[in-house]
């Protein structure tokens, strides 16, 4: 055992002499929490005292000859080692090392990082640390929760072990590096990033689809009629390949270069592109032969100029390209697994069964191509492996199809209703199951998108905590994590009310699923027939949830806890007020209450489309 008691310690914190700023900041954080928790003063130096806590690749760590292989540690894994009363905190890189420091702070100093605005710092007369090595390897190599709780909270993102997409990456570097440590750009829909219209359109309007903002490029300019590179140096294919190579040269550390199609299905309508779409059967096949041709040019350059580097082109499977370029062989003939427009966007569709085969050899992704799969039509009420859920069979097939083509994967999936952030999304029970499904495909990067422009509501705060734990260790139990979070965040007395609300709302969704014979779906968009139907959410039920939480509000004797409980209350209040005009005899006090809580919590937006609380309340009052 190693014991720290209040006062100046014989231990020091040792860091490498020429370390990056993030290691110095991490050492200051460790020093601060030792002082805050137990009044222990630790010196930071590159020269150790008799005993020390080493952070990163110090001379002292190197003497141990301990292996820190990035592949063995799945990139961000780390070790906490105890040798001769000394402590060593390190991973294979700075980010992993900072994770090791934060794990030490939580595990041994009992500090708990709960939300972007809430950290629990316990006080103790002494800190006792058992000398038992800790090795942690993440379930997913690279993890992100794309939400307002994370994307503008670089330090908190690091503590949650998330990559901070769309954050201030200069700031993120202070905490181990953000998104741009591995990627060249924030821009994911990047056809126009590499081929800016203002530079090329005047001379080559034929390179662009009609839609100025969301349209694709012409994917056959530079390809022969049988999808081979025509070898020209003045084609769109040649120019974009060279622009990507220039980007690779100017970003010598990054390994992922996103060539994502625009956020649309607006394709080039030239005759050659139409024939390519027919020849390659699907939009994804039409896209993939183009991506592969670019990837071959990039790979040729890489081998000649920087053979030691890892460089990948990342391409979306999203919108219509979610359907992989494959057939299903039913024993007699090859058939398309389904057609995108066979269905309304959110309508059920059965996927054909059979052996999955490529539509042709040229659509098989090159080894330096990664498929970034974004299954938009996923149901979060059901498990991804639920064979009765047509939606998830549809979404899941894209992974099975691309896997049959030996694709490397990344995953972009969703965990919020984009039109109504405050409408309770029943994804807590299925959160682990969805992650386990994606885990089978060994994604290089996994991201759940939440609410990118609002962080003041409880479900987003809870999901941030749950995802941070489950993406790191998929073996953890979601119910236990939820109880742990609520006990710490609200205090055990008030957590009872929140746990009861979650149980009520989830049981209600289960009953709705029974009502619809296992086909109640909950998704990211406006599923009015189910999710927003007032008959599915009787006012009596919602008022019962609200009134019980209001009891908790009267019990709470701390203003901070009251504020946190209001973050829960706005969920059932919003669900009630949304259908206010359809309920009979409802008290207008609930509209007044929701409006006040919006102000108290400084809620800015209720949807991805930036609908404001003021607009929402005004719309409700007009119907009263």
Secondary structure, DSSP 4 states (H G I P E B T S, - for coil): -EEEESEEEEEEEEE-TT--HHHHHHHHHHHHHHHHHH-EEEEEESS--SEEEEESS-HHHHTTT----TTTTTTT-EEEEEETTEEEEEESSHHHHHHHHHHHHHHHH--EEEETTEEE----SEEEE----EEE--SSSSEEEESHHHHT-HHHHHHTT---TTS-HHHHGGGT--GGGTBS-S-SB-HHHHS-HHHHTTT-GGGB-S-TTT--B-TTTTB-TTS-B---SSSHHHHHHHHHHHHHHH-SS--EEE-BPPSS-----SHHHHHHHHHTSSHHHHHHHHHHHHHHHHHHHHHHH-TTS--EEEEEE-GGGGS-SEEEE-SS-EEES--GGGS-TTS--PPPPSEEEESSGGGSPPTTEEEEE--TT--SSS-TT-TT-HHHHHHHHHHHHHHHTT-EEEEEEE-S-SS-TTSPP--TTTHHHHHHHHHTTT-S-EEEE--TT---SHHHHHHHHHHHHHTT-TTS-HHHHHHHHHHHHH-HHHHHHHHHHHHHHHHHHHHHHHHTTT-----SS--TTTTT-GGGS-HHHHHHHHHHHHHHHHH---HHHHHHHHHHHHHHHHHHHHTGGGSSS--THHHHHHHHHHHHHT---SSTT---HHHHHHHHHHH-
